[in-house]
């Protein structure tokens, strides 16, 4: 009986083992099939990924080329626009110059027509221009000569007034707008040297007001006149401050 039970138990165990083997085999087969499918899918995916990566690199290269082409095109466009603007400005300037030249030509033609109608020959016109220039030079020379003579006349008149007059002669009038500057001041002898003289029509006994920063310092009377210098004494009672080199001086009246 026990043997029978053992046999039955062994047979049952074998049956269970067979069933389990069959089930495990089916699982292994199923798993192997799934693994093969997954492997194939992975290989296909990798191939697709490689192709996609390659296409992406090509696309990047094409994009870079396109950007370079676009940059070159934009630079060419900007250069073309600048050149067009330059040419337009040049054309406008040329048109303006042409307009100005046309006006000058018309004016010259009108002047030429008027000159022809006057009946004056070229030689006569040249002589008239030359005579006019000579006359202008003569007039200018006479003006300078008259100015020198007038200054000398005033100087002689002042000397005559001193000789025939009584008492202290009155001061003479200096040129309007005269401006002088103190070059030297001697406080011991109370005289100044100014930077104006005969060249500026300065006369002896002319009086000037010495000032600094628009403030009156003293009044001086011219004693001696040279070409471009003069010596003046401080008028008694008119020294309101200390005179220094660089002070300004203008006519007293």
C-alpha positions in Angstrom: 0.0 0.0 0.0 2.8 2.4 0.9 4.6 1.5 -2.3 1.5 2.2 -4.3 1.2 5.6 -2.5 4.8 6.4 -3.3 4.4 5.5 -6.9 1.3 7.6 -7.1 3.2 10.5 -5.4 6.1 10.1 -7.8 3.8 9.9 -10.8 1.9 13.0 -9.6 5.2 14.8 -9.0 6.3 13.9 -12.5 3.0 15.1 -13.9 3.4 18.4 -12.1 7.0 18.7 -13.3 5.9 18.0 -16.9 3.2 20.6 -16.7 5.6 23.2 -15.2 8.2 22.4 -17.8 5.6 22.9 -20.5 4.5 26.2 -19.0 8.1 27.4 -18.5 9.0 26.4 -22.0 6.0 28.4 -23.3 7.1 31.4 -21.2 10.7 31.1 -22.4 9.5 30.8 -26.0 7.2 33.8 -25.6 10.0 35.8 -23.9 12.5 34.9 -26.6 10.1 36.0 -29.3 9.5 39.3 -27.5 13.2 39.7 -27.0 13.8 39.1 -30.7 11.1 41.6 -31.6 12.5 44.2 -29.2 16.0 43.6 -30.6 14.7 44.1 -34.2 12.8 47.2 -33.1 15.8 48.6 -31.4 18.0 48.0 -34.4 15.4 49.7 -36.6 15.2 52.6 -34.2 19.0 52.9 -34.1 19.1 52.9 -37.9 16.4 55.5 -38.0 18.2 57.6 -35.4 21.4 57.5 -37.4 19.6 58.5 -40.5 17.8 61.3 -38.6 21.1 62.5 -37.1 22.7 62.5 -40.5 19.7 64.4 -42.0 19.9 66.9 -39.1 23.6 67.5 -39.7 22.9 68.1 -43.4 20.1 70.4 -42.4 22.4 72.3 -40.1 25.0 72.7 -42.9 22.4 73.8 -45.3 21.1 76.3 -42.7 24.6 77.7 -42.2 25.1 78.0 -45.9 21.7 79.7 -46.2 22.7 82.2 -43.4 26.0 83.0 -45.1 24.2 83.4 -48.4 21.6 85.7 -46.7 24.3 87.7 -45.1 26.2 88.1 -48.4 22.9 89.1 -50.1 22.1 91.7 -47.4 25.6 93.2 -47.6 25.3 93.3 -51.4 21.8 94.9 -51.0 23.2 97.5 -48.5 26.1 98.3 -50.8 23.7 98.7 -53.7 21.5 101.0 -51.7 24.5 103.1 -50.6 25.8 103.3 -54.1 22.3 104.2 -55.4 22.0 107.0 -52.8 25.5 108.2 -53.7 24.6 108.3 -57.4 21.4 110.1 -56.6 23.2 112.8 -54.6 25.7 113.1 -57.3 23.0 113.5 -59.9 21.2 116.1 -57.8 24.5 118.0 -57.3 25.2 117.8 -61.0 21.7 119.1 -61.8 22.1 122.0 -59.3 25.5 122.8 -60.8 24.0 122.7 -64.2 21.3 125.0 -63.2 23.8 127.4 -61.6 26.0 127.3 -64.7 23.0 127.9 -66.9 22.1 131.0 -64.9 25.7 132.2 -65.0 25.8 131.6 -68.7 22.6 133.5 -69.3 23.9 136.4 -67.2 27.2 136.4 -69.0 25.4 136.4 -72.4 23.2 139.3 -71.2 26.3 141.2 -70.0 28.1 140.5 -73.3 25.1 141.6 -75.3 24.9 144.8 -73.3 28.6 145.4 -73.7 28.4 144.9 -77.4 25.5 147.3 -77.7 27.6 150.0 -75.9 30.1 150.1 -78.8 33.1 150.1 -76.5 36.1 148.1 -77.9 38.1 145.7 -75.8 41.2 147.8 -75.9 39.2 150.8 -74.7 37.7 148.8 -71.9 41.1 147.6 -70.7 42.4 151.1 -70.7 39.4 152.3 -68.7 40.0 149.5 -66.1 43.7 150.4 -65.9 43.0 154.1 -65.6 40.4 153.4 -62.8 42.9 151.3 -60.9 45.5 154.0 -61.1 43.0 156.6 -60.0 42.0 154.5 -57.0 45.7 154.2 -56.0 46.2 157.9 -56.4 43.1 158.7 -54.3 44.3 156.3 -51.6 47.7 157.9 -51.6 46.2 161.4 -51.4 44.1 160.3 -48.4 47.2 159.0 -46.6 49.1 162.2 -47.5 46.2 164.4 -46.3 46.0 162.5 -43.0 49.8 163.0 -42.5 49.5 166.7 -43.4 46.5 167.2 -41.1 48.4 165.7 -38.2 51.4 167.9 -38.9 49.1 170.9 -39.2 47.5 170.2 -35.8 51.0 169.7 -34.3 52.2 173.1 -35.7 49.0 174.8 -34.6 49.5 173.4 -31.1 53.1 174.8 -31.1 51.8 178.2 -32.3 49.1 178.2 -29.6 51.8 177.6 -27.0 54.0 180.4 -28.3 51.3 183.0 -28.6 49.0 181.9 -25.9 48.9 183.0 -22.3 48.9 180.7 -19.3 48.5 177.0 -19.6 47.2 176.2 -23.1 44.1 174.0 -23.4 44.4 170.3 -24.2 44.0 169.2 -27.8 41.5 166.7 -29.0 42.7 163.2 -29.7 41.3 160.8 -32.4 37.9 159.3 -31.5 38.1 155.7 -30.5 41.8 155.8 -29.6 42.8 153.0 -27.2 46.2 153.0 -25.5 48.0 150.8 -23.0 50.5 151.8 -20.3 54.0 150.3 -21.1 56.0 152.0 -18.4 55.2 154.0 -15.3 57.7 156.0 -13.2 56.2 156.8 -9.8 59.1 159.1 -8.9 58.7 161.5 -11.8 55.0 160.8 -12.3 55.1 160.0 -16.0 53.9 157.0 -18.2 54.9 155.6 -21.6 52.0 154.7 -23.8 51.9 152.4 -26.9 50.5 155.0 -29.3 52.2 157.8 -31.3 52.2 159.7 -34.5 51.1 156.6 -36.4 47.9 156.8 -34.5 47.5 160.6 -35.0 48.4 161.3 -31.3 49.3 164.9 -30.6 51.1 166.7 -27.8 48.9 168.1 -24.9 46.3 165.5 -25.6 44.8 164.1 -22.4 43.9 160.5 -21.6 42.0 158.8 -18.8 43.9 155.8 -17.3 41.6 153.1 -16.1 41.7 149.5 -14.8 38.7 147.2 -14.9 36.5 150.2 -15.9 37.7 152.1 -12.8 39.4 155.5 -13.2 43.0 155.6 -11.9 44.4 158.8 -13.3 44.4 161.4 -16.0 47.6 162.0 -18.0 48.7 164.7 -20.5 50.9 163.9 -23.5 54.3 165.6 -23.3 56.2 164.1 -26.3 55.2 162.0 -29.3 57.3 159.5 -31.3 56.3 157.3 -34.2 54.5 154.6 -32.1 55.1 155.8 -28.6 54.4 158.8 -26.4 55.3 160.1 -23.0 52.7 161.6 -20.8 52.7 163.3 -17.3 50.2 162.6 -14.6 47.9 165.7 -14.3 48.1 167.1 -10.8 45.1 166.3 -8.7 43.9 163.5 -11.0 45.8 160.6 -9.5 43.1 158.5 -7.9 45.1 155.3 -7.6 48.4 153.6 -8.3 49.2 153.3 -12.1 50.5 149.9 -13.2 51.8 148.5 -16.5 49.0 147.2 -18.6 46.4 149.8 -17.6 44.2 151.0 -20.4 43.9 154.6 -21.5 41.3 156.5 -23.6 40.9 160.1 -24.7 39.6 162.4 -21.9 37.2 164.1 -24.3 
